[in-house]
Amino acid sequence: MEGGEFWILTARNLEKNMPVGIVGGIRKQEVLEPHVEWFPWATPRNKVETILAYIEGMRQDTSLLIYTDLEEKNFWERMAQYGVIRRVGTYYRREDRVWLVWQEAQIK
């Protein structure tokens, strides 16, 4: 994929770090549009902790634009409560699908 970047999300279990998800992102000028896929064994805690760490690390020097399905709204609202992202809009797609649009929050 031209312009694509990938990161493996890892979480600590009792013995070692293990992969729990993968993020693929496409850069469009100075903006990165990431998309995450979780491995079946990723726990809710793994998801929260690894996405918080990923966004916190990326927002230091990269603009993020995150599109999420309406079904994932609660998860991403939680990320906004932690202060790492903010909702910036709604994208109405064909076939009555809706995406919520988020970007990295400003670092204070």
Secondary structure by P-SEA (a helix, b strand, c coil): cccbbbbbbbbbcccbbbbcbbbbbbbcccbbbbbbbbcccccaaaaaaaaaaaaaaaaccbbbbbbbcccaaaaaaaaaaacccccccccccccbbbbbbbcccccc
